[in-house]
Each structure stands twice: as structure tokens, then as C-alpha cells.
Amino acid sequence: MPQLAFPYSPQDLTPAWLTDALRSSKIIHNSSVTSIAIERVGAGTGWAGECVRVTLDYDNREDGAPAIMIAKFSTADPIGRAAMSDLYQQEVEFYTEYSNGIGIATPRAYFGAADQNSGYHALLLEDLSDMRHGDDMTGGSSDDALLAVLQLAQMHARWWNLHELSGPADFEDSSQRQRDFRERWGPCVENVGPLLSDSFMSIGELLCDRLSDVVNDLSKRPQTLIHGDYRYDNMFFNSSGDIAGLTAIDWQCFKRSCSAYDVSYFVAASLQADQRRELELRLLNEYHNKLLDLGVSGYDFDRFYRDYQLSFVYFAELWVLSGAYLDMTDPRGVAYLSASMERFDSILADHDIENLISQTIT
């Protein structure tokens, strides 16, 4: 997308700038935006940035010109913005470099730009409000869960061990991730400590020294493109017609990694304990069989299952990194954190993750 100065917040959006942005991306050619209305969306996620729905009026609306769009901006908090700067840049890169034909549906991007020096970014994306938005708090049906993992398998198989994806990879920054985890563990405990269980505290203390070992171990597995934050909150479901589908949003954490990362993260973030215990093996088998059907070889189920268990560490890592900055005054945010910790506690117990780390990472 062409270079164009961009606003740093929703309050800075104007019809004139939106006209320039849409013209620079060749979405419109002759028409102009005459007025806009802005509505905040994504309450409870302000730590990651600001997100608004923009309704646009035109003097003469052209075919393909969006009547509604989603605009994403960096957080106004300077500490959070500095911490998230690389991820903001990464999401812009995803929409401008990789979003077409990755193997899973994504929103159309109308404009994207980032300033790495200041940490600010802006994205104009397709509005998906005509679809059913997933919800981590309420969860989904068994059909939703199955669709989610099968769509993952399709994307993972598309990028299996290919070198077309030149973006970031887990194993390339394992030492830095270890340092980041150790540095943010204290602030996370200080900020969200009352929500942390004894088992999570134990895992967190262990990972302060062993995270890089886990990352390096999983880097030996076949690498593919992963979403990195694959959960119901980041999915829109389309149930119209004969074929169900989903569109995945929020690509700030995409990277090359072991495919089990996305699967374990989805299970930990979106499935309540009872549902997970009921569906877990079916989902894993369906996912693995789909990989095989799409031509993936040399990755047997036993190896995948062990990688799946070990990859729960990544959920704990993101929990800690984000927990250091989360707004604890937001009711939904606190409710989600509480539910998330309860689900993760059951995983730590059922899969004996602490012992797995201690025994298999040497």
C-alpha cells in the first residue's frame, strides 16, 4: 500500500483523510467521503489498542467503496504502545504482504501503515458485523470448535515447511523471549496477582528459566504459518448457505512456528474445562487427519500430541506478557481473565505440564 501520513487515534479520523486513504489503496477513484460516524468496538481490549466501527457517507459512492469499516489504532498508553509496537508493525505487514491466499479467510484491508519509531499504526479493515462473532466467555458449540481446528489444518498444511513466509519465527528470538518473560513476570504478578492460581505461579516461576528451552525444543518440529492468538474472540462465523466458514481477525502475533501452537492456544483460550475434556481427543484427531489428507507427512500423531501438550506453554507466555499491562478496571477483562485462569488450571492438571517441562526439556 502507498505511503500516506495517518491519524494516531479515532478522534483524528476525518472524511478528507479517509478519502485520501481509500484513493491511495485504489478502493475509490473519483468519489469522496463526506461524513463519518464513529462507534467504539472491542471493549475490554484497550490494552492492545483502540478499535472503532466507522460508518461512511460519500458524495457519489462507487462500486466496492465500503459503507462501514473497522479502524484499528495503537493504544494511547505510552508504555503499552512501546511494548506492542513490534506487534502493531507485524499486523500491518500481515495485511499488506500475506493476507491473500493463506488458507483461511481474513478481513479485506483497505489501508495499513505503521510508524516504528513512535509505535503508532492505523488499519482500515472490512466490517464483519453481518457474521456471528465468537466469544471466549460464552464459548461455542462442538461444530464451532471442529470448524476452527479444521480451518487451522487447512492453513497449516498450505504453509507446511515452505519458505515463502519470511516473517518472524519463534526459534529466532528464544533468548529475547526468555528475557522478556522474566522481566514482565514481576509486573504481571503485581498487576493481576489475585487472579493467578498456585499452579500458574509455579509454571510461571519455572518458565522464568526454561521458556527458551521449550521454544528451542519445539523449533525442531516442522514449521508453518500460525495465527498466534487463535480464539473465539478473534473469529467470525458465517453460517449462511450450505457451507459453514469462519474469518480470522487480529493477526498481530502471526509467525512461523510449530503447528501445535495454534491448536493448544485455541483449546486453552476458548473451551471450558468440561467441553475440552469431552472434545479434546476428537478435535486433535480430526485436525491431524486433515493435515494428512492435505499431503502433510512425517509428523505422526504421537509426536503431534506431545507437541500439543508442550505448546500450552505459549498460552502461559502470552498471558504473562499481556497481564503486565491489562486494564484491571474493565469488568469484562477481569471476568475473562478469571475464566481463562480456571480453564488453564484444568489443563495444567490434566496434562501435567509442569512435569512435562521438567522431564523432557534438558
C-alpha positions in Angstrom: 0.0 0.0 0.0 1.3 3.5 -0.8 2.8 5.7 1.9 0.5 8.2 3.4 0.5 10.1 6.7 -2.1 8.6 9.0 -4.0 9.6 12.2 -2.9 8.3 15.5 -6.3 7.8 17.1 -10.0 7.5 16.3 -10.5 11.2 17.2 -8.2 12.2 14.4 -10.2 10.5 11.7 -11.7 12.9 9.1 -13.6 12.5 5.9 -10.7 14.1 4.0 -8.1 11.7 5.3 -10.4 8.6 4.7 -10.9 9.8 1.1 -7.1 10.0 0.6 -6.5 6.6 2.3 -9.1 4.8 0.1 -7.8 6.5 -3.0 -4.2 5.6 -2.2 -5.3 2.0 -2.0 -7.4 2.3 -5.2 -10.6 1.4 -3.3 -12.2 4.5 -4.7 -11.1 6.7 -7.6 -13.4 9.7 -8.0 -15.8 9.8 -5.1 -15.2 11.4 -1.8 -16.1 10.7 1.8 -18.4 13.5 3.0 -19.2 12.5 6.6 -18.4 9.8 9.1 -19.9 8.3 12.3 -17.7 6.5 14.8 -18.6 3.8 17.3 -16.2 2.1 19.7 -15.9 -1.7 19.5 -13.8 -4.3 21.2 -14.5 -3.1 24.8 -12.1 -4.9 27.2 -9.2 -5.0 24.8 -8.0 -1.4 25.2 -4.6 -2.6 26.4 -3.8 -3.8 22.9 -5.2 -0.8 21.1 -8.3 1.2 20.1 -10.8 -0.2 17.7 -13.8 1.6 16.2 -16.5 1.0 13.6 -16.7 3.8 11.1 -19.8 4.5 9.0 -19.1 6.5 5.8 -21.2 8.7 3.6 -20.0 9.6 0.1 -20.9 12.3 -2.4 -21.2 9.5 -5.1 -20.4 6.1 -3.7 -18.5 3.9 -6.2 -18.8 0.1 -6.5 -16.6 -1.6 -3.9 -16.5 1.5 -1.6 -17.1 0.4 2.0 -20.2 1.9 3.7 -18.8 0.6 7.1 -15.3 -0.3 8.1 -13.3 -1.2 11.2 -10.4 1.2 12.1 -7.7 0.0 14.4 -5.1 2.2 16.2 -2.4 1.8 18.8 -3.1 2.2 22.4 -2.9 5.7 23.8 -0.9 4.4 26.8 2.8 5.1 26.0 4.1 2.1 28.0 1.6 -0.3 26.3 2.3 1.2 22.9 6.1 0.7 23.3 5.5 -2.9 24.4 3.2 -3.6 21.5 5.0 -1.6 18.8 6.5 -4.7 17.0 3.1 -6.4 17.0 1.4 -3.4 15.5 4.0 -3.4 12.8 3.6 -7.1 12.3 -0.2 -6.9 11.8 0.2 -4.2 9.2 2.8 -6.4 7.5 0.4 -9.3 7.5 -2.4 -7.4 5.8 -0.1 -5.8 3.3 2.1 -8.9 2.5 0.4 -12.2 3.4 -3.3 -12.0 3.8 -4.3 -13.1 0.3 -4.5 -16.9 -0.2 -3.1 -18.0 3.2 -5.6 -20.9 3.6 -8.1 -19.2 5.9 -10.4 -16.2 5.3 -9.3 -12.8 6.6 -10.9 -9.4 6.5 -10.2 -7.2 3.5 -7.7 -4.5 4.3 -8.4 -1.0 2.8 -5.3 0.7 4.3 -2.4 -0.1 6.6 0.6 1.8 7.9 2.8 1.9 10.9 5.5 4.2 12.4 8.0 2.0 14.1 9.7 5.0 15.8 6.6 6.2 17.6 4.8 2.8 17.9 1.6 4.2 16.2 -0.2 2.4 13.5 -3.5 2.5 11.6 -5.5 -0.2 9.9 -8.7 0.1 7.9 -10.4 -3.3 7.6 -13.6 -4.9 6.3 -16.5 -4.8 8.7 -17.8 -8.3 9.6 -20.8 -7.4 11.7 -23.1 -9.4 9.4 -21.4 -12.5 10.6 -21.7 -14.2 14.1 -18.8 -13.0 16.3 -17.3 -15.7 18.5 -17.0 -15.1 22.3 -14.4 -16.6 24.5 -16.6 -16.1 27.6 -19.6 -17.9 26.3 -17.7 -20.4 24.2 -19.1 -22.2 21.2 -20.7 -25.4 20.0 -18.8 -28.6 19.2 -19.4 -27.7 15.5 -17.7 -24.4 16.0 -14.7 -26.0 17.7 -14.4 -28.6 14.9 -14.6 -25.9 12.2 -12.0 -23.9 13.9 -9.4 -26.7 14.1 -10.1 -27.9 10.5 -9.6 -24.3 9.2 -6.3 -24.3 11.1 -5.3 -27.5 9.5 -6.0 -26.1 6.1 -3.8 -23.0 6.7 -1.1 -25.0 8.4 -0.9 -27.6 5.5 -0.7 -24.7 3.0 2.5 -23.4 4.6 4.0 -26.6 5.9 7.8 -26.4 5.8 7.6 -23.8 3.0 10.0 -20.9 2.9 7.6 -18.4 1.3 6.9 -16.9 4.7 9.9 -14.8 5.5 8.4 -13.2 8.7 9.3 -13.8 12.3 9.9 -17.3 13.7 9.8 -18.5 17.3 13.2 -20.0 17.5 15.0 -17.0 16.1 14.3 -14.9 19.2 14.1 -17.5 22.0 16.7 -15.8 24.1 15.0 -12.4 23.9 11.6 -14.0 24.7 13.2 -15.6 27.8 14.4 -12.1 28.9 11.0 -10.5 28.1 9.2 -13.2 30.1 11.5 -12.8 33.1 11.2 -9.0 33.0 7.4 -9.0 32.8 6.7 -11.8 35.3 7.0 -9.4 38.2 4.8 -6.7 36.7 2.3 -9.4 35.7 2.1 -10.8 39.3 1.8 -7.2 40.6 -1.0 -6.3 38.2 -3.1 -9.4 38.1 -1.8 -11.4 41.0 -5.1 -12.0 42.7 -6.2 -13.9 39.6 -3.2 -16.2 39.4 -3.6 -19.7 40.8 -0.9 -21.6 42.7 -0.3 -23.9 39.7 0.1 -20.9 37.3 2.5 -19.3 39.8 4.5 -22.5 39.8 4.6 -22.7 36.0 5.5 -19.0 35.7 8.4 -19.4 38.1 9.6 -22.4 36.1 9.3 -20.6 32.7 11.4 -17.7 34.0 14.3 -20.0 33.5 13.0 -22.6 31.0 10.9 -20.8 28.4 13.8 -20.6 25.8 14.3 -24.4 26.3 10.7 -25.1 25.4 10.9 -22.7 22.4 14.0 -24.3 21.1 12.6 -27.8 21.6 9.5 -27.0 19.5 11.6 -25.3 16.9 12.8 -28.8 15.8 9.3 -29.6 14.6 8.1 -28.8 11.1 7.4 -25.0 10.9 4.3 -23.4 9.4 2.4 -20.1 9.5 0.4 -19.7 12.7 -2.1 -17.1 13.8 -0.7 -16.9 17.3 -3.9 -15.6 19.0 -6.4 -18.1 17.7 -9.5 -18.0 19.9 -13.3 -17.4 19.5 -12.9 -13.6 20.2 -10.8 -13.4 17.0 -13.3 -15.4 14.8 -16.4 -14.5 12.9 -18.6 -17.4 11.8 -20.6 -17.5 8.6 -23.5 -20.0 8.8 -25.4 -18.8 5.7 -25.8 -21.2 2.8 -24.8 -24.8 2.8 -21.1 -24.4 3.8 -20.1 -23.0 7.2 -17.0 -20.9 7.3 -15.1 -18.6 9.5 -13.0 -15.5 9.1 -10.0 -14.9 11.5 -9.1 -11.4 12.7 -6.3 -9.9 14.8 -3.1 -11.1 13.1 -0.6 -9.2 15.3 1.0 -12.5 16.5 1.4 -14.3 13.2 4.7 -16.1 12.8 6.4 -19.3 11.8 6.2 -21.9 14.5 5.2 -25.5 15.3 1.6 -26.0 14.2 0.6 -27.3 17.6 0.9 -23.8 19.0 -2.4 -22.6 17.4 -4.2 -25.8 18.4 -3.3 -25.7 22.0 -3.9 -22.0 22.2 -7.4 -22.3 20.8 -8.2 -25.1 23.2 -6.9 -23.2 26.2 -8.5 -19.9 25.3 -11.9 -20.9 24.1 -13.0 -24.2 25.5 -14.4 -24.6 29.1 -12.9 -27.5 31.0 -15.8 -29.9 30.7 -16.2 -29.2 26.9 -12.4 -29.6 26.4 -12.4 -32.9 28.2 -15.3 -34.1 26.1 -14.0 -32.9 22.7 -10.2 -32.8 23.1 -9.1 -36.1 21.5 -11.7 -35.8 18.7 -10.5 -32.3 17.8 -6.9 -33.4 17.8 -7.6 -36.5 15.7 -9.7 -34.5 13.2 -7.0 -31.8 12.9 -4.2 -34.4 12.4 -6.2 -36.4 9.9 -6.9 -33.2 7.9 -3.2 -32.5 7.8 -2.6 -36.0 6.3 -5.4 -35.6 3.8 -3.8 -32.4 2.6 -0.5 -34.0 2.0 1.5 -33.5 5.2 3.7 -36.4 6.0 6.4 -37.4 8.5 4.5 -36.0 11.5 2.8 -38.8 13.4 0.0 -38.3 15.9 2.1 -39.2 19.0 4.7 -36.5 18.2 1.9 -34.0 17.5 0.2 -34.9 20.8 3.4 -34.3 22.8 4.0 -31.0 20.9 0.4 -30.0 21.6 0.9 -30.6 25.4 4.2 -28.7 25.4 2.7 -25.8 23.4 0.4 -24.9 26.2 3.5 -23.0 27.5 2.9 -20.4 24.8 -0.5 -19.6 26.2 1.1 -19.0 29.6 3.7 -16.8 27.9 1.2 -14.5 26.2 -0.9 -14.5 29.4 2.1 -13.1 31.3 3.3 -10.6 28.6 -0.2 -9.2 28.3 -1.1 -9.5 32.0 1.6 -6.9 32.8 -0.4 -4.2 31.0 -4.0 -5.2 31.2 -6.6 -2.7 32.4 -7.9 -4.3 35.6 -10.7 -1.8 35.9 -12.6 -3.3 32.9 -15.3 -5.7 34.1 -15.2 -7.9 31.1 -11.5 -8.1 31.0 -11.3 -9.2 34.7 -14.2 -11.7 34.1 -12.3 -13.1 31.1 -9.1 -13.4 33.0 -10.8 -15.2 35.8 -12.5 -17.7 33.4 -9.2 -18.1 31.5 -7.2 -19.0 34.6 -9.8 -21.5 35.7 -9.7 -23.3 32.3 -5.9 -23.2 32.2 -5.7 -24.6 35.7 -7.6 -27.7 34.5 -5.2 -28.1 31.6 -2.1 -27.8 33.8 -3.5 -30.6 36.0 -4.9 -32.9 33.3 -1.7 -32.8 31.2 0.8 -32.4 34.0 2.5 -29.6 32.1 5.0 -28.7 34.8 6.3 -32.3 35.0 6.4 -32.5 31.1 8.6 -29.4 31.0 10.9 -30.7 33.8 11.3 -34.2 32.3 11.5 -33.5 28.6 13.5 -30.3 28.4 17.1 -30.9 29.4 
